Amino acid sequence: MNHKAIIITGGAGFIGSHVVRLFVNKYPEYKVINVDKLTYAGNLANLKDIEEKPNYRFVKADICDFDAMLSLMQEEKVDGIIHLAAESHVDRSIKDPFTFARTNVMGTLSLLQAAKLYWESLPEKYEGKRFYHISTDEVYGALKMDGSLFTEETKYQPHSPYSAAKASSDHFVRAYHDTYGMPTIVTNCSNNYGPYQFPEKLIPLFINNIRHRKPLPVYGKGENVRDWLYVEDHARAIDIIFHKGKTAETYNIGGFNEWKNIDIVKLLIATVDRLLGRPEGADDDLITYVTDRAGHDLRYAIDSRKLQKELGWEPSLQFEEGIEKTVRWYLDNQDWMDNVTSGDYQRYYDDMYKGR
């Protein structure tokens, strides 16, 4: 596929910024349009290194603004959309489910309908077009501790407002293929980690807390298991799937890398302390067990064998290696961390971890 203009939504966010950077640098013949509303987790500082590139454009816009999305597609003659923009933090979805439904469901529907109207107005219609929707493994619900894995055929059983909103958006994307023939693809990915992740998520939050010797609030007993994937490996997968994936297919993207939360916390403590020259075990006492999250799924784990077999993708990093790179990045970029951790953010999480 030879796309001339590509919209990447949520491109100032964590995963999105890595995808934007990869496409801008790898495909100078493409025009990459980053559409982001710049909510609390969107940060243009994530893209300082490419902001002056001739094939890059940033547009501050809300994906729920249908008229703006349609006008942008017409103006830029867009023939590819990589849709990452989403509200993604489960704790926030429990407190404010309406925002998650608006952004994740109605925002996706706005993009789908704008793309449909624009592409169907062209002589070639859907030929050479692609709508690629990035989703999450959380739509599948939870797994038992029995070695089972989420596959592309696993039944949807979302348990949180966040995962319910993402599941709904997935269904809309598939419906636009089945009803209108839109060339869509959906991927469901496991937990990502790496540079530029907003510190509401476990790994960057705890790296920062360890550095400043602040408590490390662990839900329940820390027995919940997640499959972890380095963000640059996810970006590579998105690149391959966008260009070579089959229309109307679903691909699961995971790291084959399951860890209990408490074991990740202990690894982070050991890594941060070593890199800061602190004695081994110096910050073990920062671990604090707090009341478990409502509807907290026990285990997620992705089966990526379809993606590996059909398109040749596989993770490039072992978890310990990825964690080492990630910790070094956050320790070396404290100015970035200080910039994104506002007073409102700190108060929100101080209240949460006091169990309010």
ABEGO torsion letter per residue (X at the ends): XBBABBBBBGAABAAAAAAAAAAAAABAABBBBBBBAGBAABBAAAAAAAAABAABBBBBBBAABAAAAAAAAAAAGBABBBBABBBABAAAAAABAAAAAAAAAAAAAAAAAAAAAAAAABAAEABGBBBBBBBBAAAAEBBBBAGBBBBAABBBBBABAAAAAAAAAAAAAAAAAAAAGBBBBBBBBBBBBEBGBBAABAAAAAAAAAAAGBBBBBBEAGABBBBBBBAAAAAAAAAAAAAABBBGBBBBBBAGBBBBAAAAAAAAAAAAAAAAGBBBGAAAAABBBBBBBBGBBABBBBBAAAAAAAAGBBBABBAAAAAAAAAAAAAAAAAAAAAABBAAAAAAAAAAAAGX
